[in-house]
Amino acid sequence: MDGNWRMSRFLMNTMLASNGYPLTVIPVEKRTEYMQALERASSYQDISPFSKFIAYLVNEAMEGKAVAVLPESK
């Protein structure tokens, strides 16, 4: 199943990039929020939480803010 999730995120980023938006990373810290938004879209056909979540990440990226923090190298 993880392959489908990766492909979905790849396609989402391809669509964003082809329209001039930055690539978007789903931060590990926000995984629960991401999964809840996906569940809401899947189970209730309510894409609003997912759309708002992705819009937030895109806006942060457009403002140059890092939403995903890379671990420090040793």
C-alpha positions as CSV (number, residue, x, y, z in Angstrom):
1,M,0.0,0.0,0.0
2,D,2.9,2.4,0.7
3,G,3.7,2.4,-3.0
4,N,0.3,3.8,-3.8
5,W,0.8,6.6,-1.3
6,R,4.2,7.5,-2.7
7,M,2.7,7.5,-6.2
8,S,-0.1,9.7,-5.1
9,R,2.2,12.2,-3.5
10,F,4.4,12.1,-6.7
11,L,1.4,12.8,-8.9
12,M,0.2,15.6,-6.6
13,N,3.7,17.2,-6.7
14,T,3.8,16.8,-10.5
15,M,0.5,18.6,-10.8
16,L,1.6,21.3,-8.4
17,A,4.9,21.8,-10.2
18,S,3.4,21.9,-13.7
19,N,1.3,24.8,-12.5
20,G,4.2,26.8,-11.0
21,Y,3.7,25.7,-7.4
22,P,6.6,24.4,-5.2
23,L,7.0,20.7,-4.5
24,T,5.3,19.8,-1.2
25,V,6.5,17.5,1.5
26,I,4.2,16.0,4.0
27,P,6.1,16.4,7.3
28,V,6.3,13.4,9.6
29,E,5.0,15.6,12.4
30,K,1.8,16.3,10.5
31,R,1.2,12.7,9.3
32,T,-1.8,12.2,11.7
33,E,-3.4,15.4,10.4
34,Y,-2.7,14.3,6.8
35,M,-4.1,10.8,7.3
36,Q,-7.3,12.2,9.0
37,A,-7.8,14.6,6.1
38,L,-7.4,11.7,3.6
39,E,-9.8,9.5,5.6
40,R,-12.4,12.3,5.6
41,A,-12.1,12.7,1.9
42,S,-12.3,8.9,1.3
43,S,-15.1,8.0,3.7
44,Y,-17.2,11.1,3.5
45,Q,-16.3,12.6,0.1
46,D,-15.3,15.8,2.0
47,I,-12.1,17.0,0.4
48,S,-12.2,20.3,2.3
49,P,-9.8,19.3,5.1
50,F,-7.4,17.7,2.7
51,S,-7.5,20.8,0.4
52,K,-6.9,23.1,3.3
53,F,-4.0,20.9,4.6
54,I,-2.3,20.9,1.2
55,A,-2.9,24.6,0.6
56,Y,-1.3,25.3,4.0
57,L,1.8,23.4,3.0
58,V,2.0,25.0,-0.4
59,N,1.6,28.5,1.1
60,E,4.3,27.8,3.6
61,A,6.6,26.6,0.8
62,M,5.8,29.6,-1.3
63,E,6.8,31.9,1.6
64,G,10.1,30.0,2.0
65,K,9.2,28.5,5.3
66,A,10.5,25.0,6.0
67,V,7.6,22.8,7.1
68,A,9.6,19.5,7.1
69,V,12.7,19.5,9.3
70,L,15.5,17.3,8.2
71,P,17.3,15.3,10.9
72,E,20.7,16.6,11.9
73,S,23.6,14.6,10.3
74,K,26.0,12.9,12.7
